[in-house]
Amino acid sequence: MRLFLALLSGAIFGFGLALSGMMDPGRVRGFLDVFGAWDPTLAFVMGGAVLVMAVTWVVQRRMTRPAFAVEFNLPGTQLLDARLIGGSAMFGVGWGLSGLCPGPAVASLATAFLPAAIFVGSMTAGIFLHRIVTRG
Amino acid sequence: MILPGFPDAQPLEGLLGGLLIGLSAAIMLLGLGRIAGVSGMFARATTIEDGSPPWPIAALFVGGLVLGAIVYRLVLGPVEAAYPPGWGWLAVGGLLVGFGTRLGSGCTSGHGVCGMSRLSPRSLVATATFILAGMATVAVVNMLGGGW
C-alpha cells in the first residue's frame, strides 16, 4: 500500500504539473518576469495547492499517526540561517535562468526528453557537489 | 478562461493543476506521513542522499512524476513548452537548482506548497527568497539583452 501511494502521489503530482502549464519553462519565466509581460498562472497553481494543503494540515494535527505508516516524519527545525537563505537564493537564480524547478524538470522527461535530461543531469551534479562540499 | 489584462495566463488550468498537486501532497502527508518535496525525494531516489525516506518510496514518487506526465500526454495530448535557446541555460540553471535546493532544504513543492501551507517560518523565508531571486535574475538577464 505504501509503495502504491508513493507512486500514486507522484503520478497525480506529474499530471497536475502538466495540466497547470508549469512544465512550460517559458510560462514559469513569465511569472518571474514582473517588469515584462507578467504571467500570473503560477500564482493560481501555488494558490490551489496551498489551499488543499492548508486544510490537510488541519486534518494532520488531529491524527496521531499517518494512515499507512508508523509515524509522521516532518521537518522540525525552525532555524532561519545562511544556508536556508543562500541555498534558496541560488535555487532562485537557477530557476530564473532556466524556467525549471525540480518537479516540472523531472516530469518533463516524459514530454521533452532532451532538454529535460540536460537540466536533470546537471541538477543531479549539483546535488552531488553539495554532498561532497558539505560532507567531505 | 481568460483573465482580464493577462490574455496568455491560464488561471483555470493553473488552479485545477494546483488542486491536484495539493491532493498529491495530502496523500503523501496523511498516507505516508511525509512531505512531498521533489528536490528531497529526487536526491534520495538518486541515492546521493541516504537516510529518510526509504529508497523505494522516493524512487516510486519520482517515477510517478514521469508516469503522471505520460498519462496526461496519452489522455489530453501534447504538453506545450518553450525552452531556452541552447544548453547553457539548462546546464547552469540545473547545477544551481540542484546545489541550491539541497543547501536550502527544499524547492517549490517542499517549501512553497507544503511548508507555506503549514505557515513554517523557514518555508515562508525560503519561498520569498527564491521567488525574489528568480525575479531579479529574469530582470537582469532581460536588461543584458539575454531574454528568451
Contacts between the chains, C-beta under 8 A, distances in Angstrom:
chain1	res1	chain2	res2	distance
A	2	B	31	7.7
A	2	B	32	6.0
A	2	B	57	6.6
A	3	B	56	5.8
A	3	B	57	7.2
A	3	B	60	5.6
A	5	B	27	5.8
A	5	B	28	7.5
A	5	B	31	4.5
A	5	B	32	5.9
A	6	B	28	7.6
A	6	B	32	6.7
A	6	B	56	7.3
A	6	B	57	4.5
A	6	B	58	7.8
A	6	B	60	4.0
A	6	B	61	4.7
A	6	B	64	6.9
A	7	B	60	4.3
A	7	B	61	7.2
A	7	B	63	6.7
A	7	B	64	4.5
A	7	B	67	7.1
A	8	B	27	6.3
A	8	B	64	6.8
A	9	B	24	4.8
A	9	B	25	7.5
A	9	B	27	4.4
A	9	B	28	4.6
A	9	B	31	7.4
A	9	B	32	7.8
A	9	B	36	6.0
A	9	B	61	5.9
A	9	B	64	6.4
A	10	B	24	7.3
A	10	B	60	6.5
A	10	B	61	4.0
A	10	B	62	6.3
A	10	B	63	6.4
A	10	B	64	2.0
A	10	B	65	4.8
A	10	B	67	6.9
A	10	B	68	6.6
A	11	B	64	4.1
A	11	B	65	7.5
A	11	B	67	4.7
A	11	B	68	3.9
A	11	B	71	6.7
A	12	B	20	5.4
A	12	B	21	7.7
A	12	B	23	5.7
A	12	B	24	4.1
A	12	B	27	7.0
A	12	B	64	7.8
A	12	B	68	6.3
A	13	B	20	7.5
A	13	B	21	5.7
A	13	B	24	3.9
A	13	B	25	7.6
A	13	B	36	6.6
A	13	B	38	7.7
A	13	B	61	7.8
A	13	B	64	6.9
A	13	B	65	5.7
A	13	B	68	6.2
A	13	B	109	7.7
A	14	B	64	6.3
A	14	B	65	4.0
A	14	B	66	6.4
A	14	B	67	6.3
A	14	B	68	2.4
A	14	B	69	4.5
A	14	B	70	8.0
A	14	B	71	7.8
A	14	B	72	7.3
A	15	B	20	6.2
A	15	B	68	3.9
A	15	B	69	7.1
A	15	B	71	5.9
A	15	B	72	5.0
A	16	B	16	7.8
A	16	B	17	4.4
A	16	B	18	7.0
A	16	B	19	7.5
A	16	B	20	3.1
A	16	B	21	4.2
A	16	B	23	7.7
A	16	B	24	6.5
A	16	B	68	7.4
A	17	B	17	6.5
A	17	B	21	6.9
A	17	B	65	7.4
A	17	B	68	7.3
A	17	B	69	7.0
A	18	B	17	7.5
A	18	B	68	7.0
A	18	B	69	5.1
A	18	B	72	3.8
A	18	B	73	7.3
A	18	B	76	7.7
A	18	B	79	5.0
A	19	B	13	5.7
A	19	B	16	5.9
A	19	B	17	3.9
A	19	B	20	6.7
A	19	B	72	6.6
A	19	B	76	7.5
A	20	B	10	7.7
A	20	B	13	6.0
A	20	B	14	5.0
A	20	B	16	7.3
A	20	B	17	2.5
A	20	B	18	6.0
A	20	B	20	7.9
A	20	B	21	7.2
A	21	B	10	4.9
A	21	B	13	5.8
A	21	B	14	6.1
A	21	B	17	7.1
A	21	B	80	7.4
A	22	B	14	7.9
A	22	B	17	6.9
A	23	B	69	7.0
A	23	B	79	5.2
A	23	B	81	5.8
A	24	B	79	7.4
A	24	B	80	5.5
A	24	B	81	4.4
A	24	B	82	6.0
A	25	B	81	6.5
A	25	B	82	6.4
A	25	B	83	5.6
A	25	B	84	6.6
A	26	B	81	7.2
A	26	B	82	3.0
A	26	B	83	7.5
A	26	B	148	7.9
A	27	B	8	7.9
A	27	B	10	7.8
A	27	B	82	7.5
A	29	B	138	6.1
A	29	B	148	7.6
A	30	B	8	7.1
A	32	B	131	7.5
A	32	B	134	4.4
A	32	B	135	4.9
A	32	B	137	7.3
A	32	B	138	4.4
A	33	B	135	7.8
A	33	B	138	4.9
A	33	B	139	7.7
A	33	B	142	7.1
A	33	B	147	8.0
A	34	B	135	5.3
A	34	B	138	7.9
A	34	B	139	7.4
A	35	B	139	5.5
A	35	B	142	7.2
A	36	B	138	7.8
A	36	B	142	6.4
A	36	B	147	7.6
A	37	B	8	7.2
A	38	B	6	7.3
A	39	B	6	6.6
A	39	B	8	5.7
A	39	B	9	5.4
A	40	B	3	6.9
A	40	B	6	5.8
A	40	B	9	5.3
A	40	B	11	7.4
A	41	B	9	4.9
A	41	B	10	5.1
A	41	B	11	6.7
A	41	B	13	7.7
A	41	B	14	4.3
A	42	B	14	7.1
A	43	B	14	7.8
A	44	B	9	7.8
A	44	B	10	7.9
A	44	B	11	4.8
A	44	B	14	3.5
A	44	B	15	4.6
A	44	B	18	6.2
A	45	B	14	4.5
A	45	B	15	7.3
A	45	B	17	5.6
A	45	B	18	3.9
A	45	B	21	6.9
A	46	B	18	6.4
A	46	B	108	7.9
A	46	B	112	6.1
A	46	B	113	6.9
A	46	B	116	8.0
A	47	B	15	6.9
A	47	B	18	6.2
A	48	B	14	7.1
A	48	B	15	4.5
A	48	B	16	7.1
A	48	B	17	7.1
A	48	B	18	2.5
A	48	B	19	4.4
A	48	B	21	7.3
A	48	B	22	6.2
A	49	B	18	4.3
A	49	B	19	7.1
A	49	B	21	4.2
A	49	B	22	4.0
A	49	B	25	6.8
A	49	B	113	4.4
A	49	B	117	7.7
A	50	B	18	7.9
A	50	B	22	7.1
A	50	B	113	6.1
A	50	B	116	5.7
A	50	B	117	4.5
A	51	B	18	7.7
A	51	B	19	7.3
A	51	B	22	6.5
A	51	B	117	7.9
A	52	B	18	7.9
A	52	B	19	5.7
A	52	B	21	8.0
A	52	B	22	2.6
A	52	B	23	5.9
A	52	B	25	7.4
A	52	B	26	6.0
A	53	B	22	5.0
A	53	B	25	5.4
A	53	B	26	6.5
A	53	B	29	7.7
A	53	B	113	5.8
A	53	B	114	6.1
A	53	B	117	3.6
A	53	B	118	7.6
A	54	B	117	4.5
A	56	B	22	7.3
A	56	B	25	7.2
A	56	B	26	4.1
A	56	B	29	5.8
A	56	B	30	6.5
A	56	B	117	7.5
A	57	B	29	7.8
A	57	B	117	6.0
A	57	B	118	5.1
A	59	B	30	6.4
A	60	B	29	5.9
A	60	B	30	6.3
A	63	B	30	7.0
A	65	B	33	7.0
A	66	B	29	7.4
A	66	B	30	6.1
A	66	B	31	6.0
A	66	B	32	5.8
A	66	B	33	3.4
A	67	B	30	5.9
A	67	B	31	5.2
A	68	B	31	5.1
A	68	B	32	6.2
A	69	B	31	7.5
A	69	B	32	5.1
A	69	B	33	4.4
A	69	B	34	7.8
A	70	B	33	7.9
A	71	B	33	6.1
A	72	B	29	8.0
A	72	B	33	4.1
A	72	B	34	7.9
A	73	B	33	5.5
A	73	B	34	5.3
A	73	B	52	5.8
A	73	B	53	7.0
A	74	B	33	7.5
A	74	B	34	7.6
A	74	B	35	6.5
A	75	B	35	6.8
A	75	B	105	7.2
A	75	B	115	7.8
A	75	B	120	7.6
A	75	B	122	7.7
A	77	B	122	6.8
A	78	B	121	6.4
A	78	B	122	6.6
A	79	B	122	7.1
A	80	B	121	6.4
A	80	B	122	6.3
A	80	B	125	5.5
A	83	B	103	5.3
A	83	B	104	6.7
A	83	B	105	7.6
A	84	B	104	5.4
A	84	B	105	6.6
A	84	B	122	5.9
A	84	B	125	6.5
A	84	B	126	5.7
A	84	B	129	7.9
A	85	B	104	7.5
A	85	B	125	6.7
A	85	B	126	7.6
A	85	B	129	5.5
A	86	B	103	6.2
A	86	B	104	7.2
A	87	B	99	7.6
A	87	B	100	4.8
A	87	B	101	6.9
A	87	B	102	7.0
A	87	B	103	2.9
A	87	B	104	2.7
A	87	B	105	7.0
A	87	B	126	7.9
A	88	B	100	6.7
A	88	B	104	4.0
A	88	B	111	7.4
A	88	B	125	7.6
A	88	B	126	4.3
A	88	B	127	7.7
A	88	B	129	3.9
A	88	B	130	4.5
A	88	B	133	7.1
A	89	B	100	7.3
A	89	B	104	8.0
A	89	B	129	5.4
A	89	B	130	7.0
A	89	B	133	4.5
A	90	B	96	5.1
A	90	B	99	6.1
A	90	B	100	3.1
A	90	B	103	6.6
A	90	B	104	7.3
A	90	B	133	7.8
A	91	B	96	6.8
A	91	B	97	5.6
A	91	B	100	3.3
A	91	B	101	5.0
A	91	B	104	5.8
A	91	B	107	6.3
A	91	B	130	4.9
A	91	B	133	7.5
A	92	B	100	7.5
A	92	B	129	6.4
A	92	B	130	3.6
A	92	B	131	6.7
A	92	B	132	6.8
A	92	B	133	2.6
A	92	B	134	4.2
A	92	B	136	7.7
A	92	B	137	6.7
A	93	B	96	5.4
A	93	B	100	7.5
A	93	B	133	5.4
A	93	B	134	7.3
A	93	B	137	4.8
A	94	B	92	7.2
A	94	B	93	4.3
A	94	B	94	6.8
A	94	B	95	7.0
A	94	B	96	2.9
A	94	B	97	3.9
A	94	B	98	8.0
A	94	B	100	6.1
A	95	B	93	7.2
A	95	B	97	6.3
A	95	B	108	7.9
A	95	B	130	6.3
A	95	B	133	7.7
A	95	B	134	4.6
A	95	B	137	7.6
A	96	B	133	6.9
A	96	B	134	4.0
A	96	B	135	7.1
A	96	B	136	7.3
A	96	B	137	2.9
A	96	B	138	4.7
A	96	B	141	7.1
A	97	B	84	7.6
A	97	B	89	5.3
A	97	B	92	6.0
A	97	B	93	4.1
A	97	B	96	7.2
A	97	B	137	6.0
A	97	B	141	7.0
A	98	B	84	6.3
A	98	B	89	5.3
A	98	B	90	5.4
A	98	B	92	7.7
A	98	B	93	2.8
A	98	B	94	6.7
A	98	B	97	7.2
A	99	B	83	7.7
A	99	B	84	6.7
A	99	B	93	7.9
A	100	B	90	7.4
A	100	B	93	6.4
A	100	B	94	7.5
A	100	B	97	7.0
A	101	B	38	7.8
A	101	B	97	6.4
A	101	B	107	5.3
A	101	B	108	4.6
A	102	B	38	4.3
A	102	B	39	4.6
A	102	B	42	5.6
A	102	B	97	6.6
A	102	B	101	6.3
A	102	B	107	5.0
A	102	B	108	7.6
A	102	B	109	7.4
A	103	B	38	4.1
A	103	B	65	6.5
A	103	B	107	7.4
A	103	B	108	6.6
A	103	B	109	5.4
A	105	B	94	7.4
A	105	B	97	7.6
A	106	B	38	6.6
A	106	B	42	6.3
A	106	B	62	6.0
A	106	B	65	4.8
A	106	B	66	6.5
A	107	B	65	4.5
A	107	B	66	6.2
A	107	B	68	6.6
A	107	B	69	4.2
A	108	B	69	6.9
A	108	B	79	7.7
A	108	B	81	6.9
A	109	B	66	5.4
A	109	B	69	7.8
A	110	B	66	4.8
A	110	B	67	7.7
A	110	B	69	3.9
A	110	B	70	4.6
A	110	B	73	6.6
A	111	B	69	5.5
A	111	B	73	6.0
A	111	B	78	7.2
A	111	B	79	4.4
A	111	B	81	6.8
A	112	B	79	7.6
A	112	B	81	5.4
A	112	B	83	6.7
A	115	B	83	4.7
A	115	B	87	7.9
A	115	B	90	5.7
A	118	B	87	5.4
A	118	B	90	4.6
A	118	B	91	6.0
A	118	B	94	7.1
A	119	B	90	4.4
A	119	B	91	7.6
A	119	B	93	6.5
A	119	B	94	4.2
A	119	B	97	7.8
A	120	B	94	6.8
A	121	B	94	7.0
A	122	B	90	6.7
A	122	B	91	4.7
A	122	B	92	7.6
A	122	B	93	7.5
A	122	B	94	2.9
A	122	B	95	5.0
A	122	B	98	6.9
A	123	B	42	7.7
A	123	B	94	4.1
A	123	B	95	7.2
A	123	B	97	5.3
A	123	B	98	3.8
A	124	B	46	5.8
A	124	B	48	7.3
A	124	B	98	6.3
A	125	B	94	7.5
A	125	B	95	6.0
A	125	B	98	6.5
A	126	B	94	6.5
A	126	B	95	4.4
A	126	B	96	6.7
A	126	B	97	6.5
A	126	B	98	2.4
A	126	B	99	3.9
A	126	B	100	7.4
A	126	B	102	7.5
A	127	B	42	7.5
A	127	B	43	4.9
A	127	B	46	6.7
A	127	B	48	5.2
A	127	B	49	7.5
A	127	B	98	4.4
A	127	B	99	7.1
A	127	B	101	7.8
A	127	B	102	5.5
A	128	B	48	5.3
A	128	B	98	7.8
A	129	B	95	7.5
A	129	B	98	7.4
A	129	B	99	5.6
A	130	B	98	7.1
A	130	B	99	4.8
A	130	B	102	4.0
A	130	B	103	6.0
A	131	B	48	5.3
A	131	B	49	7.0
A	131	B	102	7.4
A	134	B	102	8.0
A	134	B	103	7.8
